[in-house]
């Protein structure tokens, strides 16, 4: 077992884990942050996307021990209290989710896209950038609309930095 | 229309928990003292189990127990069932082999369940599962249906030629006569490719046993928890229904695959008592590919007879349906009663005859997947119609219009009585939205860039609102397909609705609340929808077959009628008026011709304090229930138009625009309905262009991960233009037809009709991958060069 410490959603956390423990397992099982989901075994579906030190990461593909000292943000850490992050609000406003299982990963990826590409995104860019997140319910139509609107709202609110 | 009533695009009530990571899916739940299950699965497609040696696994760290099919038998736990009896042409019953939750004697597909290892941690269970030594005697795999039907290798002794049934529907003599007088016959051989449903949440289960109460609880990823309880109780024999609670919390998509009662859930709930601790299992994605029921997988020869003017005279279909190694819960019904009765499509076809053979193979069980039989039927009809029009040199639109059913009600030769529809209206609207007039110009522009552009139509019909209980009972179903609802009005006027429908993405918490808000005049945030727990909701049949609006909401509507009727009685006492003079409108009970009125919440309070009618016949309280059994199927219909561009250099197909015009009758929430259409189209385009489950000749599944099975991604699809027409359904109180499956039913033939239009010839199989399209395009290029 290995002792690890990191900052998750602004709080210092630590835990004693088997070295093979994945970041997603540490988040879900040790910290009970179950908003981050596991939808596949091959780093394809993106349901597990979180931010590690400001970058989107598939948490099923990263060992918890390699996040020692890192700052991790999960879907639970995105809203400011009861005030939704603009990307969360956009997903609700544009019906960008149905069953909700892929949604946390979609939203975390979408915020990362805006952080990297800016707040004015065209449909082609959004679709290309979402290639690593699979949704089976929505046909992506409303997710694309939500990301576009959420990006604009982030730009208007200067939220990129606040997201981390 | 109020801002939250019927027809309003109300933002979803359930979304807050999902977008903040607070959803509660089965894997998010843990029970105190919980253990973890890992299944030992067959690596062979077909083998005799000579022995199972669990000694090394039992000695492995953290292992609590290893259980096999013998342990299930010893506890008299029954096998998994198929709930729909199909009869052969000669009237004899289908040949269904035993389906134990853990294999006994033989394994029949790769992924079949041999044993379960239960351990302190999930990792320990998986580690130990690899140490269970199973001695197999391999038998030949049989993947191909035609090979299976030779009977050289027998999968179940009860089915000597691996034929589960040999079923038919329709009038053979009349159909043969129609073909005999036909001027033209169009013939097609069709492969409807096998698909993996792939809800993003893999299946999961937690079995729990309270020895003090002798009470079992199963948390599971189910679309129909009451049906699961019924089957686990009455057929599998886990416990009587009053001692078994099934909870299906937030469920991350289903698409049919979570209707069924599977081995893993059965084993978890049984094993919880056996080991005296809760048992949790969570599928990984590869297990989902191996052991979730697959969809489709038909081989069909279809023929369409037409007269000299292009009027359809008859349709003849011979289908082989792969049912896999065991019959899953509703598998027998999918290629029979959910398929052949839809073969009339939107067309007036005087004679139809369909023959279907259900076939065992050494592959995963095949059962309902979004559309379930209806996409297969629509693909047959819409490919035949398109090809017939082209062969006859007729415009595909004119050919369709010439053959559309125009008078309603319409009795088809294959059971269904279509109640209402306006097929021309949907086609005309779709053509306008798709700018079909501009297609020739766009095709020329594509050609200038060296691209091939095609336009494909699909005019579909489906039978939803499943289903009138007497009708399905007469066709072999073991259950009735009504729905239940209970409306509980609290003393302060807030409302809880308990429904037997189950939401796993459909947004029932919003649409059902809209109905309540609309009818009772109660703000939508004062309405709660309760579902997914057999201890809360008395009974229900669950959600599939686009039935929750047409059947589930009809039950709620009936219960609301009763609430209003009782509210009038209470209001009459409260306002000292005659019940006949009480009117209810916009959330107020008023005495007609006076200015006396009470708000709904005030009447609710009067109902509970009962001061004004104590000692009278009227009972206190305001709670009403209803069961609704539909009197007919509903018949959503519509037209989808796919326009696409093929790059003959690479074989890549790009969908340029997609137009859908659907007639769903009354729409409660257009935003949610459009979302259902979008998702269905994506799954249908997935079938047409990307997806396909593939077994090799040894029965090994070679598409067992997202690295190998091509799921549609955001950059594979366009945005969709979605419109509606409306002919409200006459057979239910709300006029709803259902919208959940339409997109998946309509879209595959639209894509293939567009590809074949672009390529100028008819032979391309699904999935039309870049390789397949490239090969087809190479054959076409010389002709294009000549043009």
Interface residues (C-beta under 8 A of the other chain):
Chain A: X18 X20 X28 X33 X34 X35 X36 X37 X38 X39 X40 X41 X42 X44 X45 X47 X74 X75 X76 X78 X79 X84 X88 X91 X92 X93 X95 X97 X98 X99 X100 X101 X102 X103 X104 X107 X123 X126 X127 X128 X130 X131 X133 X134 X135 X136 X137 X138 X139 X140 X141 X142 X143 X144 X145
Chain B: X11 X12 X14 X15 X16 X17 X18 X19 X20 X21 X22 X23 X24 X25 X27 X28 X123 X198 X199 X200 X201 X202 X250 X251 X252 X253 X255 X284 X285 X286 X504 X505 X506 X507 X671 X672 X674 X675 X678 X679 X680 X681 X682 X683 X705 X706 X707 X711 X712 X713 X714 X715 X717 X719 X720 X743
